[in-house]
Amino acid sequence: MYAIVEIAGQQFKVAKDQKVFVHRLQGEAGSKVTFDNVLLLDNGSITIGAPAIEGAAVTAKILSHLKGDKVIVFKKKRRKGYRVKNGHRQSLTEIQIEGIATSGAKKVVAKKAVIKKEATPKAAAKSEVVKDDAAAQDFSKMTVAELKDLAKAKGVSGISSMKKADLIAALS
């Protein structure tokens, strides 16, 4: 069983009893921390969050706070006499994963598209009228540039000098 969880802005694939180095966390060594932002769970079947899984959590114990290896940052611009040398050591926290709680996690079920067939031509005509009304409402929310692009695609001529109201009338 494993989980992908977001800890301190980074995503980690964790399993029970695993030790992980993460960016420094608040808390003392020996204290317990819970991470609620679980993005994926695998316990025989994979559960994917959208974006996170509700009710799932990962608990961990803080083992120690430490600093990472030194990284040298050297900047230079040739022929200019510009050289800057800096060093950096990242503050880290070592944690041990104690458990992955899946209570409340729901499995991902693929939704099937349902297509309804219309029996009569009258019903088809009614649905077209409804679609046209919806399209007219969408035109009022569009910008002039979007309306001109749409008019070009439909083959309306003389759109360069039209105003928004004229464009809407031409498209509907």
C-alpha positions as CSV (number, residue, x, y, z in Angstrom):
1,M,0.0,0.0,0.0
2,Y,1.3,3.4,-0.9
3,A,0.1,7.0,-1.3
4,I,1.1,10.1,-3.1
5,V,0.9,13.0,-0.7
6,E,1.8,16.7,-0.8
7,I,4.2,17.7,2.0
8,A,5.5,21.2,2.2
9,G,4.8,22.0,-1.4
10,Q,6.3,18.8,-2.8
11,Q,4.7,15.5,-3.8
12,F,6.1,12.3,-2.3
13,K,5.3,8.6,-2.9
14,V,5.2,7.2,0.6
15,A,4.6,3.8,2.2
16,K,4.3,2.7,5.9
17,D,7.6,2.7,7.9
18,Q,9.4,4.7,5.1
19,K,11.8,7.5,6.1
20,V,11.6,10.7,4.0
21,F,13.5,14.0,4.0
22,V,11.2,17.0,3.4
23,H,11.5,20.7,3.6
24,R,11.6,21.9,7.2
25,L,8.3,21.4,9.1
26,Q,7.0,23.1,12.2
27,G,7.1,20.8,15.2
28,E,9.6,19.3,17.6
29,A,11.5,16.0,17.1
30,G,9.3,13.2,18.3
31,S,6.0,14.9,17.6
32,K,3.4,13.5,15.2
33,V,2.2,15.3,12.0
34,T,-0.8,14.5,9.8
35,F,-1.0,15.3,6.1
36,D,-4.5,15.6,4.6
37,N,-3.6,16.5,1.0
38,V,-3.5,12.9,-0.3
39,L,-3.5,12.9,-4.1
40,L,-3.5,9.1,-4.8
41,L,-4.0,5.9,-2.8
42,D,-3.1,2.4,-3.9
43,N,-4.4,-0.4,-1.6
44,G,-5.1,-3.0,-4.2
45,S,-7.2,-0.6,-6.2
46,I,-6.1,2.9,-7.2
47,T,-8.1,5.9,-5.9
48,I,-7.3,9.2,-7.5
49,G,-8.3,12.5,-5.9
50,A,-9.8,15.6,-7.6
51,P,-7.5,17.2,-6.5
52,A,-7.3,15.5,-3.1
53,I,-9.0,12.5,-1.6
54,E,-11.5,13.4,1.1
55,G,-11.1,11.6,4.4
56,A,-7.7,10.1,3.5
57,A,-4.6,11.1,5.6
58,V,-1.0,10.2,6.2
59,T,0.4,10.3,9.7
60,A,4.1,10.7,10.3
61,K,6.6,11.1,13.2
62,I,9.2,13.8,13.1
63,L,12.6,12.1,13.7
64,S,15.0,15.1,13.4
65,H,15.7,18.5,11.9
66,L,18.9,18.8,10.0
67,K,20.6,20.7,7.1
68,G,21.3,19.2,3.7
69,D,24.5,19.1,1.8
70,K,26.1,22.4,0.7
71,V,25.4,23.6,-2.8
72,I,27.7,26.1,-4.4
73,V,26.1,28.8,-6.5
74,F,28.7,30.4,-8.8
75,K,27.7,33.1,-11.3
76,K,30.1,34.6,-13.8
77,K,29.9,36.8,-16.9
78,R,32.9,36.3,-19.1
79,R,35.1,39.2,-20.1
80,K,33.2,41.5,-17.6
81,G,35.0,40.8,-14.3
82,Y,31.8,39.7,-12.7
83,R,32.0,36.7,-10.4
84,V,29.7,35.9,-7.4
85,K,30.1,32.8,-5.3
86,N,27.4,31.8,-2.8
87,G,26.6,28.7,-0.8
88,H,23.3,27.2,0.3
89,R,22.3,24.5,2.8
90,Q,18.6,23.6,2.8
91,S,16.9,23.1,6.1
92,L,15.3,19.6,6.1
93,T,13.2,17.5,8.4
94,E,13.4,13.7,8.5
95,I,10.1,12.0,9.0
96,Q,9.0,8.4,9.3
97,I,5.6,7.4,7.9
98,E,3.5,5.7,10.6
99,G,0.3,5.0,8.7
100,I,-2.0,5.8,5.8
101,A,-5.6,6.2,6.7
102,T,-8.1,5.5,3.9
103,S,-11.3,6.1,5.8
104,G,-13.7,8.0,3.7
105,A,-11.8,7.5,0.4
106,K,-14.1,6.8,-2.5
107,K,-13.1,4.7,-5.5
108,V,-13.0,6.4,-8.9
109,V,-15.8,5.1,-11.1
110,A,-15.8,6.0,-14.8
111,K,-19.0,7.6,-15.8
112,K,-20.7,6.3,-18.9
113,A,-22.2,8.7,-21.3
114,V,-25.9,8.3,-21.8
115,I,-27.3,9.2,-25.2
116,K,-31.0,9.7,-25.6
117,K,-32.6,9.2,-28.9
118,E,-35.5,11.5,-29.8
119,A,-38.6,9.6,-31.1
120,T,-40.4,12.4,-33.0
121,P,-39.3,15.1,-35.4
122,K,-41.2,17.7,-33.3
123,A,-39.0,16.9,-30.3
124,A,-35.9,17.4,-32.5
125,A,-37.3,20.9,-33.6
126,K,-37.9,21.9,-30.0
127,S,-34.4,20.9,-29.0
128,E,-32.9,23.0,-31.8
129,V,-34.9,26.1,-30.7
130,V,-33.6,25.6,-27.1
131,K,-30.0,25.3,-28.5
132,D,-30.4,28.5,-30.5
133,D,-31.7,30.4,-27.4
134,A,-28.7,29.2,-25.4
135,A,-26.4,30.3,-28.2
136,A,-27.9,33.8,-28.2
137,Q,-27.3,34.1,-24.5
138,D,-23.7,33.1,-24.9
139,F,-23.1,35.8,-27.6
140,S,-23.8,38.5,-25.1
141,K,-21.0,37.3,-22.8
142,M,-18.5,37.2,-25.7
143,T,-16.0,40.0,-26.5
144,V,-16.1,41.8,-29.9
145,A,-12.9,40.0,-31.0
146,E,-14.5,36.6,-30.2
147,L,-17.6,37.5,-32.0
148,K,-15.7,38.6,-35.1
149,D,-13.7,35.3,-35.1
150,L,-17.0,33.3,-34.9
151,A,-18.5,35.4,-37.7
152,K,-15.5,34.7,-39.9
153,A,-15.8,31.0,-39.2
154,K,-19.5,31.1,-40.2
155,G,-18.8,33.1,-43.3
156,V,-20.5,36.4,-42.4
157,S,-19.2,39.2,-44.7
158,G,-18.5,42.8,-43.8
159,I,-17.7,42.2,-40.1
160,S,-14.8,44.6,-39.8
161,S,-17.0,47.7,-39.4
162,M,-19.8,46.0,-37.3
163,K,-20.5,46.7,-33.7
164,K,-21.2,44.1,-31.0
165,A,-25.0,44.3,-31.4
166,D,-24.8,44.0,-35.1
167,L,-22.5,41.0,-34.8
168,I,-24.9,39.3,-32.4
169,A,-27.8,39.9,-34.8
170,A,-25.8,38.5,-37.7
171,L,-24.8,35.4,-35.8
172,S,-28.3,34.6,-34.4
